[in-house]
Structure formats: C-alpha cells, structure tokens
C-alpha cells in the first residue's frame, strides 16, 4: 500500500508544481503579479488537483469519497481561529517591543480607521470590529480561497505521508513541500519583499510549525474547513495589523511580524506544545486507502 500511496503523492505534486511554477514564471517574465494576476489563482491548484485525481482514478466526486470535506460543526471552528489570532497578536506585540519604530503613531491609526467604511466614530471600537470581521467573517466569505490549499496539503498530502513515514518526519516533509510550493511567490515579492533567498528559507521555517498546528486541528475537528478558516484568519489578521497598526516600511519582514523570525519562534513554541498533546492521542492513526482506478 505504501508504494501506491507514494505514487499518488507524485501524481499530486507534479501537476501542482508544474502549473504553479509555470504561471509564476510567466508572471516573473511579465514583471510581477500586477502584470499577470492570473498567477495568483494558483492557490486553487492543490485542491483542484485532488478533485481531478478522485474523479479520474476513483470515478467519483471528492465530496462523496472524502468524508472530512463534509461540514462538521464543533468547537474547533471557534478555537482554531481564536488561537491563530492570539499567535499573530503575540508575534506583532513582541515585534513592536523589539522594533518600536514599526508601530504607527496614534494619529496615523486614527486616520486609517476614519477612512474605513466600518468606522464607528471611535478608533478603538473600529479596530476591534475590523479584527472580529477579519477573524471570523472574512475567512468564511473567502473559504474557497483557503480550501484550495488545505484540501491539497492537509487533506490529501499529509495523511498519505503519515501513512508512509513516522509522524514527525511526515510533518516536517509536508511543511517543507508546502513552503517550496510557495517559493515562486516569494521570488515575486510576496511576504518578504526584496528577500528572495532569505525569504524562502524563512518560509520553510514558518511552514513547518504552522503546518503542524493546522494538521492537528484538522485531526481534532475531522473537518477540512477548520484549517481553512485558520489559514484565512492568519492571512486576514496579519493584514489587519499591517494595515492599521504597523508601518510596514519600517518593519523588517525577515525578523518581525507573523512571517518573520519572531513569528516563526511563536509558531514553533505553539507547535511544540501541540505536538506533545498530539502524541497523547495514542489511538489516532491515519487509514488511507489508495485511489484505485475504476
């Protein structure tokens, strides 16, 4: 069975990387994502590839075969995004302590809040409202954007890796693959502008612990929507900090914020604690059946 699962992993990774890097190369040649925005839609490629694999090899829809794609409401729908908010907040708070110059002035924050359509008449209440919306509502409204990645990485790849390799090895390998899939985006200036090499190294360091956290919540919730919401909460909460509270021109992207070294350390501490808890789930094992052609 391990041989068949490895074959499926290869069948998944080849088109995902070829399409993503191919579109990324076109964007790079044209001068960036703003000249070729189609490349931004590669976030859907992992999920769509899984759908195609199920349709071609098992001759059935993913929704019917992949039980964890079905909606299962439980407490992790709330706990997951809240944990992400706490980790991102901790990352930026520590970053401001180390780099106080990156914090916006109160006047600049007031100007930003007054320009938003959600302005309530009070700066503090407006920021709280924006955080609430970007923590819970924005990820839900953009759920398919994040499902595109989570179906592929957390739902398809990691369970198969964990059936083949020891748990720790599978989680590290899965995080590494997730990171290098994003390499073309880093080269084009995402997350670490002007730092293509160091940025990709940092992305690996970020994706491994973050992948562990997302995978754990996927296991506990038994629903792929939960890590997708957490992924969305990570993106939108980070954007809220960088838009309203932080001067990104004074923020060293390699060291500060969610994706910098400080954020990596925060995620690593959280992932280590979660991994220890995961080890206590002695009854948990993945049981993946290969997709045999009909």
SELUMBA-883283 format. One record per residue (C-alpha): residue number from 1; residue in one letter; chain; x, y, z. Coordinates in Angstrom, 1 decimal. Each point is the difference from the previous one (the first is absolute). Last residue first. Layout:
SELUMBA-883283
+-----+----+----+--------+--------+--------+
|   i | aa | ch |     c1 |     c2 |     c3 |
+-----+----+----+--------+--------+--------+
| NUM |  A |  A |      X |      Y |      Z |
...
+-----+----+----+--------+--------+--------+
end
This chain:
SELUMBA-883283
+-----+----+----+--------+--------+--------+
|   i | aa | ch |     c1 |     c2 |     c3 |
+-----+----+----+--------+--------+--------+
| 294 |  X |  A |  -12.4 |    2.1 |  -11.5 |
| 293 |  X |  A |    3.5 |    1.2 |    0.6 |
| 292 |  X |  A |    1.2 |   -0.7 |    3.6 |
| 291 |  X |  A |    0.4 |    3.0 |    2.2 |
| 290 |  X |  A |    2.1 |   -1.4 |    2.8 |
| 289 |  X |  A |   -1.8 |   -0.6 |    3.4 |
| 288 |  X |  A |    1.2 |    2.3 |    2.7 |
| 287 |  X |  A |   -0.3 |   -1.0 |    3.7 |
| 286 |  X |  A |    1.6 |    2.7 |    2.0 |
| 285 |  X |  A |    0.7 |   -1.0 |    3.6 |
| 284 |  X |  A |   -1.4 |    1.4 |    3.3 |
| 283 |  X |  A |   -0.3 |   -2.3 |    3.0 |
| 282 |  X |  A |    3.2 |    1.4 |    1.6 |
| 281 |  X |  A |   -1.4 |    3.5 |    0.0 |
| 280 |  X |  A |    2.6 |    1.0 |    2.7 |
| 279 |  X |  A |    2.5 |    0.7 |   -2.7 |
| 278 |  X |  A |   -2.2 |    2.8 |   -1.3 |
| 277 |  X |  A |    0.2 |    1.8 |    3.3 |
| 276 |  X |  A |    3.8 |    0.0 |   -0.4 |
| 275 |  X |  A |   -0.4 |    1.2 |   -3.6 |
| 274 |  X |  A |   -2.3 |    2.8 |    1.2 |
| 273 |  X |  A |    2.6 |    1.3 |    2.5 |
| 272 |  X |  A |    2.7 |   -0.2 |   -2.7 |
| 271 |  X |  A |   -2.3 |    1.8 |   -2.5 |
| 270 |  X |  A |   -0.7 |    2.8 |    2.4 |
| 269 |  X |  A |    3.8 |    0.6 |    0.7 |
| 268 |  X |  A |    0.7 |   -0.3 |   -3.7 |
| 267 |  X |  A |   -2.7 |    2.5 |   -1.0 |
| 266 |  X |  A |    1.3 |    2.6 |    2.5 |
| 265 |  X |  A |    3.6 |   -0.6 |   -1.3 |
| 264 |  X |  A |   -1.1 |    0.3 |   -3.6 |
| 263 |  X |  A |   -1.9 |    3.2 |    0.8 |
| 262 |  X |  A |    3.2 |    1.5 |    1.5 |
| 261 |  X |  A |    2.0 |   -1.2 |   -3.0 |
| 260 |  X |  A |   -2.3 |    1.7 |   -2.4 |
| 259 |  X |  A |   -3.3 |   -1.3 |   -1.5 |
| 258 |  X |  A |   -2.4 |    1.3 |    2.7 |
| 257 |  X |  A |    1.8 |    3.2 |    0.6 |
| 256 |  X |  A |    3.7 |    0.8 |    0.4 |
| 255 |  X |  A |    3.4 |   -1.5 |   -1.0 |
| 254 |  X |  A |    0.0 |   -0.6 |   -3.8 |
| 253 |  X |  A |   -2.6 |    2.6 |   -0.7 |
| 252 |  X |  A |    2.0 |    2.8 |    1.7 |
| 251 |  X |  A |   -2.9 |    2.4 |    0.8 |
| 250 |  X |  A |    0.7 |    3.7 |   -0.6 |
| 249 |  X |  A |   -1.8 |    0.2 |   -3.4 |
| 248 |  X |  A |   -2.6 |   -2.4 |    1.4 |
| 247 |  X |  A |   -1.2 |    2.7 |    2.5 |
| 246 |  X |  A |   -2.1 |   -2.1 |    2.3 |
| 245 |  X |  A |   -3.4 |    0.6 |    1.7 |
| 244 |  X |  A |   -2.7 |    0.4 |   -2.7 |
| 243 |  X |  A |    1.2 |   -1.7 |   -3.2 |
| 242 |  X |  A |    2.7 |   -2.3 |    1.3 |
| 241 |  X |  A |   -2.0 |   -1.2 |    3.0 |
| 240 |  X |  A |   -3.2 |   -0.5 |   -2.0 |
| 239 |  X |  A |    1.9 |   -1.9 |   -2.8 |
| 238 |  X |  A |    1.4 |   -2.3 |    2.6 |
| 237 |  X |  A |   -3.5 |   -0.7 |    1.3 |
| 236 |  X |  A |   -1.2 |   -0.6 |   -3.6 |
| 235 |  X |  A |    2.8 |   -2.5 |   -0.9 |
| 234 |  X |  A |    0.1 |   -2.0 |    3.2 |
| 233 |  X |  A |   -3.8 |    0.0 |    0.3 |
| 232 |  X |  A |   -0.2 |   -1.4 |   -3.5 |
| 231 |  X |  A |    2.4 |   -2.8 |    0.8 |
| 230 |  X |  A |   -2.1 |   -0.7 |    3.2 |
| 229 |  X |  A |   -3.2 |   -0.1 |   -2.1 |
| 228 |  X |  A |    1.6 |   -2.5 |   -2.4 |
| 227 |  X |  A |    1.4 |   -1.9 |    3.0 |
| 226 |  X |  A |   -3.7 |   -0.4 |    1.2 |
| 225 |  X |  A |   -1.6 |   -0.6 |   -3.4 |
| 224 |  X |  A |    2.0 |   -3.2 |   -0.3 |
| 223 |  X |  A |   -2.3 |   -1.7 |    2.6 |
| 222 |  X |  A |    0.9 |   -2.8 |    2.4 |
| 221 |  X |  A |    0.3 |    2.7 |    2.6 |
| 220 |  X |  A |    2.8 |   -1.6 |    2.0 |
| 219 |  X |  A |    1.9 |   -1.2 |   -3.1 |
| 218 |  X |  A |   -0.4 |    3.3 |   -1.9 |
| 217 |  X |  A |    1.0 |    1.9 |    3.1 |
| 216 |  X |  A |    3.2 |   -2.0 |    0.3 |
| 215 |  X |  A |    0.7 |    0.5 |   -3.7 |
| 214 |  X |  A |   -0.3 |    3.8 |    0.3 |
| 213 |  X |  A |    2.4 |    0.1 |    3.0 |
| 212 |  X |  A |    2.5 |   -2.3 |   -1.7 |
| 211 |  X |  A |   -0.1 |    2.0 |   -3.2 |
| 210 |  X |  A |    0.7 |    3.2 |    1.9 |
| 209 |  X |  A |    3.1 |   -1.7 |    1.6 |
| 208 |  X |  A |    1.3 |   -1.1 |   -3.4 |
| 207 |  X |  A |   -1.2 |    3.0 |   -2.1 |
| 206 |  X |  A |    1.9 |    2.7 |    1.9 |
| 205 |  X |  A |    3.5 |   -1.5 |   -0.1 |
| 204 |  X |  A |   -0.6 |   -0.8 |   -3.7 |
| 203 |  X |  A |   -1.1 |    3.5 |   -0.6 |
| 202 |  X |  A |    3.1 |    1.4 |    1.7 |
| 201 |  X |  A |    2.2 |   -1.9 |   -2.5 |
| 200 |  X |  A |   -2.2 |    1.4 |   -2.8 |
| 199 |  X |  A |    0.3 |    3.5 |    1.3 |
| 198 |  X |  A |    3.8 |   -0.3 |    0.4 |
| 197 |  X |  A |    0.2 |   -0.8 |   -3.7 |
| 196 |  X |  A |   -2.6 |    2.4 |   -1.5 |
| 195 |  X |  A |    0.5 |    2.9 |    2.5 |
| 194 |  X |  A |   -1.1 |    3.1 |   -1.9 |
| 193 |  X |  A |   -3.6 |   -0.2 |    1.3 |
| 192 |  X |  A |   -0.4 |   -2.8 |    2.6 |
| 191 |  X |  A |   -3.7 |   -0.9 |    0.2 |
| 190 |  X |  A |   -0.5 |   -0.1 |   -3.8 |
| 189 |  X |  A |    2.7 |    1.6 |   -2.2 |
| 188 |  X |  A |    0.1 |   -2.1 |   -3.2 |
| 187 |  X |  A |    2.6 |   -2.3 |    1.3 |
| 186 |  X |  A |   -2.2 |   -0.6 |    3.1 |
| 185 |  X |  A |   -2.8 |   -1.0 |   -2.4 |
| 184 |  X |  A |    2.2 |   -2.4 |   -1.9 |
| 183 |  X |  A |    1.1 |   -1.6 |    3.3 |
| 182 |  X |  A |   -3.6 |   -0.7 |    1.1 |
| 181 |  X |  A |    0.2 |   -3.7 |   -1.0 |
| 180 |  X |  A |    3.3 |    0.0 |    1.9 |
| 179 |  X |  A |   -1.9 |    0.7 |    3.2 |
| 178 |  X |  A |   -2.7 |   -2.6 |   -0.4 |
| 177 |  X |  A |    2.6 |   -2.6 |   -0.8 |
| 176 |  X |  A |    2.0 |    0.9 |    3.1 |
| 175 |  X |  A |   -3.1 |   -0.1 |    2.2 |
| 174 |  X |  A |   -0.9 |   -3.5 |   -1.3 |
| 173 |  X |  A |    3.6 |   -1.2 |    0.5 |
| 172 |  X |  A |    0.0 |    1.2 |    3.6 |
| 171 |  X |  A |   -3.4 |   -1.4 |    0.7 |
| 170 |  X |  A |    0.9 |   -3.4 |   -1.6 |
| 169 |  X |  A |    3.3 |   -0.2 |    1.9 |
| 168 |  X |  A |   -1.7 |    0.7 |    3.3 |
| 167 |  X |  A |   -2.8 |   -2.6 |   -0.6 |
| 166 |  X |  A |    2.3 |   -2.8 |   -1.2 |
| 165 |  X |  A |   -0.3 |   -0.6 |   -3.7 |
| 164 |  X |  A |   -2.4 |   -1.7 |   -2.5 |
| 163 |  X |  A |   -3.4 |    0.4 |    1.6 |
| 162 |  X |  A |    0.9 |    3.5 |    1.2 |
| 161 |  X |  A |    1.1 |    1.0 |   -3.5 |
| 160 |  X |  A |   -3.5 |   -1.1 |   -1.2 |
| 159 |  X |  A |   -1.8 |    2.0 |    2.6 |
| 158 |  X |  A |    2.2 |    3.0 |   -0.7 |
| 157 |  X |  A |   -0.5 |    0.1 |   -3.8 |
| 156 |  X |  A |   -3.8 |   -0.2 |   -0.3 |
| 155 |  X |  A |   -1.9 |    2.0 |    2.6 |
| 154 |  X |  A |    2.7 |    2.2 |    1.6 |
| 153 |  X |  A |    1.9 |    0.9 |   -3.2 |
| 152 |  X |  A |   -2.5 |   -0.3 |   -2.9 |
| 151 |  X |  A |   -3.3 |    0.6 |    1.8 |
| 150 |  X |  A |    1.7 |    2.8 |    2.0 |
| 149 |  X |  A |    1.3 |    1.9 |   -3.0 |
| 148 |  X |  A |   -3.2 |    0.5 |   -2.1 |
| 147 |  X |  A |   -2.0 |    0.0 |    3.3 |
| 146 |  X |  A |    1.6 |    3.3 |    0.6 |
| 145 |  X |  A |   -1.5 |    1.8 |   -3.0 |
| 144 |  X |  A |   -3.2 |   -2.0 |    0.4 |
| 143 |  X |  A |   -0.5 |    1.5 |    3.5 |
| 142 |  X |  A |    0.1 |    3.6 |   -1.1 |
| 141 |  X |  A |   -3.3 |    0.9 |    1.7 |
| 140 |  X |  A |    0.9 |   -2.2 |    2.9 |
| 139 |  X |  A |    3.5 |    1.5 |    0.3 |
| 138 |  X |  A |   -1.5 |    3.5 |   -0.1 |
| 137 |  X |  A |   -2.7 |   -0.7 |    2.6 |
| 136 |  X |  A |    2.0 |   -1.5 |    2.9 |
| 135 |  X |  A |    3.3 |    1.7 |    0.6 |
| 134 |  X |  A |   -0.2 |    2.8 |   -2.6 |
| 133 |  X |  A |   -3.5 |    1.0 |    1.3 |
| 132 |  X |  A |    1.1 |   -0.1 |    3.7 |
| 131 |  X |  A |    3.3 |    1.9 |   -0.7 |
| 130 |  X |  A |   -1.9 |    2.7 |   -1.9 |
| 129 |  X |  A |   -2.5 |    0.4 |    2.8 |
| 128 |  X |  A |    2.8 |    0.2 |    2.6 |
| 127 |  X |  A |    1.8 |    2.6 |   -2.2 |
| 126 |  X |  A |   -3.3 |    2.1 |   -0.2 |
| 125 |  X |  A |   -0.6 |   -0.3 |    3.7 |
| 124 |  X |  A |    3.5 |    1.4 |    0.7 |
| 123 |  X |  A |   -0.2 |    2.9 |   -2.5 |
| 122 |  X |  A |   -3.5 |    1.2 |    1.0 |
| 121 |  X |  A |   -2.6 |    1.5 |   -2.4 |
| 120 |  X |  A |   -1.0 |   -3.5 |   -1.2 |
| 119 |  X |  A |    2.2 |   -0.1 |   -3.1 |
| 118 |  X |  A |   -0.9 |   -3.1 |   -2.0 |
| 117 |  X |  A |    0.3 |    1.7 |   -3.4 |
| 116 |  X |  A |    3.7 |    0.6 |    0.8 |
| 115 |  X |  A |    1.6 |    3.4 |   -0.4 |
| 114 |  X |  A |   -0.6 |    1.0 |    3.6 |
| 113 |  X |  A |    1.9 |   -3.2 |    1.1 |
| 112 |  X |  A |    3.1 |    0.9 |   -2.0 |
| 111 |  X |  A |    0.0 |    3.6 |    1.2 |
| 110 |  X |  A |   -0.3 |   -1.0 |    3.6 |
| 109 |  X |  A |    2.9 |   -2.5 |   -0.4 |
| 108 |  X |  A |    2.2 |    2.7 |   -1.5 |
| 107 |  X |  A |   -0.8 |    2.4 |    2.9 |
| 106 |  X |  A |    0.7 |   -2.8 |    2.6 |
| 105 |  X |  A |    3.4 |   -0.4 |   -1.6 |
| 104 |  X |  A |    0.7 |   -3.2 |   -1.9 |
| 103 |  X |  A |    2.3 |   -2.7 |    1.6 |
| 102 |  X |  A |    3.0 |   -1.0 |   -2.1 |
| 101 |  X |  A |    2.3 |    2.3 |    1.9 |
| 100 |  X |  A |   -0.5 |   -2.1 |    3.2 |
|  99 |  X |  A |    2.1 |   -2.9 |   -1.6 |
|  98 |  X |  A |    0.6 |   -2.5 |    2.8 |
|  97 |  X |  A |   -3.1 |    0.9 |    2.0 |
|  96 |  X |  A |   -2.0 |    0.5 |   -3.2 |
|  95 |  X |  A |    1.0 |   -3.5 |   -1.2 |
|  94 |  X |  A |   -1.0 |   -1.5 |    3.3 |
|  93 |  X |  A |   -3.5 |    1.5 |   -0.4 |
|  92 |  X |  A |   -0.1 |   -1.1 |   -3.7 |
|  91 |  X |  A |    0.7 |   -3.6 |    0.7 |
|  90 |  X |  A |   -2.2 |   -0.1 |    3.1 |
|  89 |  X |  A |   -2.9 |    1.4 |   -2.1 |
|  88 |  X |  A |    0.6 |   -2.6 |   -2.7 |
|  87 |  X |  A |    0.1 |   -2.8 |    2.6 |
|  86 |  X |  A |   -3.2 |    1.2 |    1.7 |
|  85 |  X |  A |   -1.9 |    0.5 |   -3.2 |
|  84 |  X |  A |    1.1 |   -3.5 |   -1.2 |
|  83 |  X |  A |   -1.3 |   -1.5 |    3.3 |
|  82 |  X |  A |   -3.3 |    1.8 |   -0.5 |
|  81 |  X |  A |   -0.3 |   -1.3 |   -3.6 |
|  80 |  X |  A |    0.5 |   -3.6 |    1.2 |
|  79 |  X |  A |   -2.1 |    0.2 |    3.2 |
|  78 |  X |  A |   -3.1 |    1.2 |   -1.8 |
|  77 |  X |  A |   -0.4 |   -2.6 |   -2.8 |
|  76 |  X |  A |    1.7 |   -2.4 |    2.5 |
|  75 |  X |  A |   -3.1 |    0.1 |    2.2 |
|  74 |  X |  A |   -2.0 |   -2.2 |   -2.5 |
|  73 |  X |  A |   -1.8 |    0.2 |   -3.3 |
|  72 |  X |  A |    0.7 |   -2.8 |   -2.4 |
|  71 |  X |  A |   -0.3 |    1.0 |   -3.6 |
|  70 |  X |  A |    1.1 |   -2.7 |   -2.5 |
|  69 |  X |  A |    3.5 |    0.2 |   -1.4 |
|  68 |  X |  A |    1.0 |   -2.5 |    2.7 |
|  67 |  X |  A |   -2.0 |   -2.7 |   -1.7 |
|  66 |  X |  A |    2.1 |    0.0 |   -3.2 |
|  65 |  X |  A |   -1.8 |   -2.5 |   -2.2 |
|  64 |  X |  A |   -3.4 |    1.7 |   -0.7 |
|  63 |  X |  A |    1.3 |    3.6 |    0.0 |
|  62 |  X |  A |    3.0 |   -1.0 |   -2.1 |
|  61 |  X |  A |   -2.3 |   -1.1 |   -2.8 |
|  60 |  X |  A |    0.3 |   -3.5 |   -1.4 |
|  59 |  X |  A |    1.8 |   -1.7 |   -2.7 |
|  58 |  X |  A |    2.7 |   -1.3 |    2.4 |
|  57 |  X |  A |    3.0 |    0.8 |   -2.2 |
|  56 |  X |  A |   -1.2 |    2.8 |   -2.2 |
|  55 |  X |  A |   -2.5 |    1.7 |    2.3 |
|  54 |  X |  A |    2.1 |   -0.4 |    3.2 |
|  53 |  X |  A |    3.1 |    1.2 |   -1.8 |
|  52 |  X |  A |   -1.9 |    2.9 |   -1.5 |
|  51 |  X |  A |   -1.3 |    1.1 |    3.4 |
|  50 |  X |  A |    3.4 |   -0.3 |    1.5 |
|  49 |  X |  A |    1.5 |    2.2 |   -2.8 |
|  48 |  X |  A |   -2.7 |    2.6 |    0.6 |
|  47 |  X |  A |    1.0 |    0.2 |    3.7 |
|  46 |  X |  A |    3.7 |    0.5 |   -0.8 |
|  45 |  X |  A |   -0.7 |    2.5 |   -2.8 |
|  44 |  X |  A |   -2.3 |    2.4 |    1.7 |
|  43 |  X |  A |    2.8 |    2.1 |    1.5 |
|  42 |  X |  A |    1.3 |    0.2 |   -3.6 |
|  41 |  X |  A |   -2.5 |    2.8 |   -0.5 |
|  40 |  X |  A |    2.7 |    2.6 |    0.7 |
|  39 |  X |  A |    1.6 |   -0.9 |   -3.3 |
|  38 |  X |  A |   -3.0 |    1.4 |   -1.9 |
|  37 |  X |  A |    1.1 |    3.4 |    1.3 |
|  36 |  X |  A |    2.5 |    0.4 |   -2.8 |
|  35 |  X |  A |    1.3 |    3.6 |   -0.1 |
|  34 |  X |  A |   -0.9 |    0.6 |    3.7 |
|  33 |  X |  A |    1.5 |   -3.4 |    0.8 |
|  32 |  X |  A |    3.4 |    1.0 |   -1.1 |
|  31 |  X |  A |    2.0 |    1.3 |   -3.0 |
|  30 |  X |  A |   -1.2 |   -2.0 |   -3.0 |
|  29 |  X |  A |    2.8 |   -2.5 |    0.3 |
|  28 |  X |  A |   -0.7 |   -0.5 |    3.7 |
|  27 |  X |  A |   -3.7 |   -0.5 |   -0.6 |
|  26 |  X |  A |    0.8 |   -2.5 |   -2.7 |
|  25 |  X |  A |    2.3 |   -1.8 |    2.3 |
|  24 |  X |  A |   -2.7 |    0.0 |    2.7 |
|  23 |  X |  A |   -2.5 |   -1.6 |   -2.4 |
|  22 |  X |  A |    2.5 |   -2.8 |   -0.7 |
|  21 |  X |  A |    1.0 |   -0.3 |    3.6 |
|  20 |  X |  A |   -3.5 |   -0.6 |    1.1 |
|  19 |  X |  A |   -1.0 |   -2.2 |   -2.9 |
|  18 |  X |  A |    3.1 |   -2.2 |    0.2 |
|  17 |  X |  A |    0.0 |   -0.1 |    3.8 |
|  16 |  X |  A |   -3.6 |   -1.1 |    0.3 |
|  15 |  X |  A |    0.2 |   -2.3 |   -3.1 |
|  14 |  X |  A |    3.0 |   -1.9 |    1.5 |
|  13 |  X |  A |   -1.1 |    0.0 |    3.6 |
|  12 |  X |  A |   -3.3 |   -1.9 |   -0.3 |
|  11 |  X |  A |    1.2 |   -2.9 |   -2.2 |
|  10 |  X |  A |    3.1 |   -0.2 |    2.1 |
|   9 |  X |  A |   -2.1 |   -0.3 |    3.2 |
|   8 |  X |  A |   -2.2 |   -2.6 |   -1.7 |
|   7 |  X |  A |    3.1 |   -2.1 |   -0.9 |
|   6 |  X |  A |    1.2 |    0.3 |    3.6 |
|   5 |  X |  A |   -3.4 |   -1.3 |    1.1 |
|   4 |  X |  A |    0.2 |   -3.0 |   -2.4 |
|   3 |  X |  A |    3.5 |   -0.9 |    1.4 |
|   2 |  X |  A |   -1.2 |    0.3 |    3.5 |
|   1 |  X |  A |   -2.9 |   -2.4 |   -0.7 |
+-----+----+----+--------+--------+--------+
end
